[in-house]
Amino acid sequence: MKYSALQNGVSVSQITFGCWELGGGQWEKESDELNIQAIQTAFELGINSFDTAEGYGQGHSEEIVGFALEGKRQDCVIATKVSPNHLKRDDILRSIEQSLKRLRTDYVDIYYVHWPNPEIPLTETMETFRQLREEGVIKSVAVSNFWKEQLEQAMTVVQVDVIQPEYSLLDRRIEQEVLPYCRDHGIGILTYSSVAKGILTGAYHIGGVTLKETDFRQGRRLFKPEHMEKERELVLLVKEIADAHGVSPAEIAIAWLLHQPGVTSAIVGTQNIRHLKDNVRAVEIQLNQDELNRLDQVSRRTIEAIDATEA
């Protein structure tokens, strides 16, 4: 495993174990015992960064993380999030208290605003985060799903240490403004949907996997049939490069992210230990300039084709 340091000194593994699926809710969940084993295996493989939220399975994901990492706390970076309907001061204080209990800890390394809420003053939210950091309840002030304007407003109140945006070969919106802003201001970037909710693994284009009717991804933008067809060229290219390296397509998709200047860690969730072991190998992959250029070109062409369909 390789690690990157945030500007406040917190060291984060370049693969972060995403724990959304472990809470159930929208995802079809494996048993808690298997998911606890997955977290502990991730730790043994060198992953020290674990990402959860109070909204994942109504707190159940946090409970699983807390149980799995008990006794390992000092060697872990635990991140959780406050929901957008809890961004008033008193609500944040209640949320962090409950999250700490579920996580079996007295501090959180990274605390995110999960989604902005335009109905609650951002200054009130960030001032509360600033105080929590001063008190040592959180080590890092963080936001998720913020655009540049929201980041700039937050930064007038407190130094933001981390942002968690959606970023992958199929979603590159942050490259226009958010990514340069974060690089300029030393803000760590932990990406989510790093393999586009599974599309970049090749499972749906090559592996013959189909979504169940109950799967929440049904109808999501990238899973619409007309868009799936446009994604085929990119998915096949990722598979071609993966075959050349003797790795899985997911590893190439993750490696591409880690080659992007400013990216601190790629958040990848799985309940499959074999996939977890594959994901960890991604930090070792060196893509050459020709591979990066081809991925860049086909990725841009694919995104433009999807955008054109919706224009």
C-alpha positions in Angstrom: 0.0 0.0 0.0 1.0 3.6 -0.6 0.0 6.6 1.5 -0.6 10.3 1.0 -0.5 13.0 3.7 -3.2 15.6 4.0 -2.0 19.1 4.7 -2.8 18.6 8.4 -0.5 15.6 8.6 -3.1 12.8 8.5 -1.7 10.0 6.4 -4.3 8.3 4.2 -3.9 5.0 2.2 -4.3 5.6 -1.5 -7.2 3.1 -1.5 -9.9 4.0 0.9 -12.4 1.3 1.9 -15.9 2.6 1.1 -18.4 1.3 3.6 -21.7 2.5 2.0 -22.7 -1.0 0.9 -22.0 -2.5 4.4 -25.0 -0.6 5.8 -27.5 -2.2 3.6 -30.2 0.3 2.7 -30.1 0.7 -1.1 -27.5 -2.0 -1.5 -28.0 -5.8 -1.3 -26.0 -6.5 1.8 -23.9 -9.5 2.8 -23.9 -10.7 6.4 -22.4 -8.4 9.1 -19.9 -11.2 9.8 -18.6 -11.2 6.2 -18.4 -7.4 6.1 -16.5 -7.2 9.3 -14.1 -9.7 7.9 -13.8 -7.6 4.7 -12.9 -4.5 6.8 -10.4 -6.4 8.8 -8.8 -7.9 5.6 -8.6 -4.4 4.2 -6.7 -3.3 7.3 -4.3 -6.3 7.0 -3.7 -5.4 3.4 -2.5 -1.9 4.4 -5.7 0.1 4.0 -5.9 2.5 6.9 -8.7 4.7 5.6 -12.4 3.8 6.0 -15.3 5.9 4.8 -18.8 5.7 6.2 -21.7 8.1 7.0 -24.6 8.4 9.5 -26.9 8.0 6.5 -25.5 4.6 5.4 -28.1 2.1 6.6 -29.3 4.6 9.2 -26.0 4.3 11.1 -25.6 0.5 10.6 -22.5 1.0 8.5 -20.9 3.1 11.3 -21.7 0.3 13.7 -20.0 -2.3 11.5 -16.9 -0.1 11.1 -16.6 0.6 14.8 -16.9 -3.1 15.7 -14.5 -4.2 13.0 -11.8 -1.7 13.9 -12.0 -1.9 17.7 -8.5 -2.2 19.0 -7.0 -0.8 15.8 -8.3 2.8 16.2 -4.9 4.5 16.6 -3.8 3.0 13.3 -6.9 4.0 11.3 -8.3 7.0 9.5 -12.0 6.9 10.1 -14.2 9.3 8.0 -17.9 9.8 8.5 -20.5 12.3 7.3 -23.3 14.4 8.6 -26.5 14.3 6.5 -27.8 17.4 4.7 -30.9 17.7 7.0 -28.6 17.9 10.1 -26.5 20.9 9.2 -27.7 23.3 11.8 -25.4 23.7 14.8 -27.4 21.7 17.4 -28.2 19.0 14.8 -24.5 18.6 13.9 -23.6 18.2 17.6 -26.2 15.5 18.1 -25.1 13.7 14.9 -21.4 13.7 15.7 -22.2 12.4 19.3 -24.3 9.5 17.9 -21.7 8.8 15.2 -18.9 8.6 17.8 -20.9 6.1 19.8 -21.6 3.9 16.8 -18.0 4.1 15.8 -16.8 3.3 19.3 -14.3 6.2 19.3 -14.0 9.7 20.8 -12.8 11.4 17.7 -13.2 11.3 13.9 -10.3 11.8 11.6 -12.3 13.2 8.7 -15.8 14.7 9.1 -17.8 15.6 6.0 -20.8 17.6 5.1 -22.4 14.9 3.1 -24.4 17.2 0.7 -24.8 20.9 0.9 -28.2 22.2 2.0 -29.1 25.6 0.5 -31.8 26.1 3.2 -29.3 26.1 6.1 -26.6 28.8 6.2 -23.2 27.3 5.2 -21.5 29.7 7.6 -23.3 28.2 10.6 -22.3 24.7 9.5 -18.7 25.4 8.9 -18.4 27.5 12.1 -19.6 24.4 14.0 -17.1 22.2 12.1 -14.3 24.7 13.0 -15.2 24.5 16.7 -15.3 20.7 16.6 -11.8 20.7 15.1 -10.5 23.1 17.8 -12.0 20.8 20.5 -10.3 17.7 18.9 -13.6 16.0 18.2 -12.6 15.9 14.5 -9.2 16.2 13.0 -10.1 17.2 9.5 -12.9 19.5 8.2 -14.3 18.0 5.0 -17.1 18.5 2.5 -18.6 16.2 -0.2 -20.4 17.1 -3.4 -19.4 20.8 -3.2 -18.6 22.8 -6.3 -16.0 25.6 -6.4 -18.4 28.4 -5.2 -19.5 26.4 -2.2 -15.9 25.5 -1.4 -14.9 29.2 -1.6 -17.7 30.2 0.8 -16.7 27.4 3.3 -13.1 28.5 3.1 -14.0 32.0 4.3 -15.0 30.4 7.6 -12.5 27.5 8.1 -9.7 25.8 6.2 -11.2 22.8 4.5 -8.9 19.9 4.6 -10.6 17.3 2.4 -13.3 17.1 -0.3 -15.0 14.0 -1.5 -16.3 14.4 -5.1 -17.6 11.9 -7.6 -14.7 11.3 -10.1 -14.0 8.6 -12.6 -13.3 8.0 -16.3 -17.1 8.4 -16.7 -17.5 11.6 -14.6 -14.8 14.2 -14.9 -16.8 17.4 -14.0 -14.5 18.3 -11.1 -11.6 18.8 -13.6 -12.9 22.2 -14.7 -12.8 24.1 -11.4 -12.8 21.9 -8.3 -9.7 19.9 -8.9 -7.5 23.0 -9.8 -8.9 24.9 -6.7 -8.1 22.0 -4.4 -4.6 21.7 -5.8 -4.1 25.4 -5.3 -5.3 25.4 -1.7 -3.9 22.1 -0.5 -7.2 20.3 -0.1 -7.1 16.6 -0.2 -9.3 14.8 -2.7 -10.9 11.4 -1.9 -12.9 10.3 -4.9 -16.1 8.3 -4.8 -17.8 6.2 -7.5 -14.2 5.5 -8.5 -15.3 2.7 -10.8 -18.6 4.4 -11.8 -20.7 2.2 -9.5 -19.3 -0.9 -11.1 -19.5 0.0 -14.8 -15.8 0.3 -15.2 -15.2 -3.2 -13.9 -16.6 -4.5 -17.2 -19.2 -6.7 -15.4 -22.1 -5.2 -17.3 -20.6 -4.9 -20.8 -18.3 -8.0 -20.8 -19.2 -10.2 -17.8 -22.9 -10.6 -18.7 -24.1 -9.2 -15.4 -27.5 -7.5 -15.4 -29.0 -5.4 -12.6 -31.9 -6.8 -10.6 -35.1 -4.9 -11.0 -34.8 -3.8 -7.3 -31.3 -2.5 -7.8 -31.2 1.3 -7.0 -28.9 1.8 -10.0 -31.7 1.0 -12.4 -32.5 4.2 -14.2 -29.4 6.0 -13.0 -27.7 8.1 -15.7 -24.8 5.8 -16.6 -27.0 2.7 -16.4 -29.5 3.8 -19.0 -29.4 1.4 -22.0 -28.7 4.1 -24.5 -25.8 5.3 -22.4 -24.5 1.8 -21.6 -24.0 1.3 -25.4 -22.0 4.6 -25.6 -19.8 3.4 -22.7 -18.8 0.2 -24.5 -15.7 1.6 -26.3 -14.3 2.9 -23.0 -15.0 -0.3 -21.1 -13.4 -2.4 -23.8 -10.3 -0.1 -23.8 -10.0 -0.4 -20.0 -10.2 -4.2 -20.4 -7.6 -4.2 -23.1 -5.1 -2.2 -20.9 -6.0 -4.4 -17.9 -5.2 -7.6 -20.0 -1.8 -6.0 -21.0 -1.0 -5.5 -17.3 -2.4 -8.8 -16.2 -4.8 -7.1 -13.8 -8.6 -6.5 -13.6 -10.4 -3.6 -15.3 -11.3 -2.1 -11.9 -7.6 -1.9 -11.1 -6.9 0.2 -14.3 -9.9 2.5 -13.5 -8.5 3.1 -10.0 -4.9 3.4 -11.2 -6.0 6.1 -13.7 -7.5 8.1 -10.8 -4.3 7.8 -8.8 -2.4 9.2 -11.8 -4.4 12.4 -11.7 -2.5 15.2 -9.9 -4.2 16.2 -6.7 -6.0 12.9 -6.0 -5.2 11.7 -2.5 -7.1 8.4 -2.4 -9.7 6.5 -4.4 -12.7 5.3 -2.4 -13.8 1.8 -3.5 -16.5 -0.2 -1.8 -16.8 -4.0 -2.1 -18.2 -6.9 -0.1 -16.1 -9.3 -2.0 -12.7 -10.0 -0.6 -11.2 -11.2 -3.9 -12.2 -7.8 -5.5 -10.8 -6.1 -2.4 -7.4 -7.7 -3.0 -7.5 -6.7 -6.7 -8.3 -3.1 -5.8 -5.3 -2.9 -3.4 -3.0 -3.9 -6.3 -4.0 -0.8 -8.2 -1.6 1.4 -6.3 1.3 -0.5 -7.9 0.2 -0.1 -11.5 2.2 2.4 -13.6 0.3 3.5 -16.7 2.5 4.7 -19.5 1.8 8.0 -21.4 0.3 6.2 -24.4 -2.2 4.4 -22.1 -3.1 7.6 -20.3 -3.6 9.4 -23.5 -5.9 6.7 -24.9 -7.9 6.6 -21.7 -8.2 10.4 -21.7 -9.3 10.6 -25.3 -11.9 7.8 -25.2 -13.2 8.9 -21.8 -13.8 12.4 -23.1 -15.4 11.1 -26.3 -17.7 8.8 -24.3 -18.7 11.6 -21.8 -19.4 14.0 -24.7 -21.6 11.3 -26.4 -23.6 10.8 -23.2 -24.0 14.5 -22.6 -25.1 15.0 -26.2 -27.9 12.5 -25.8 -29.3 14.5 -22.8 -28.8 17.9 -24.3 
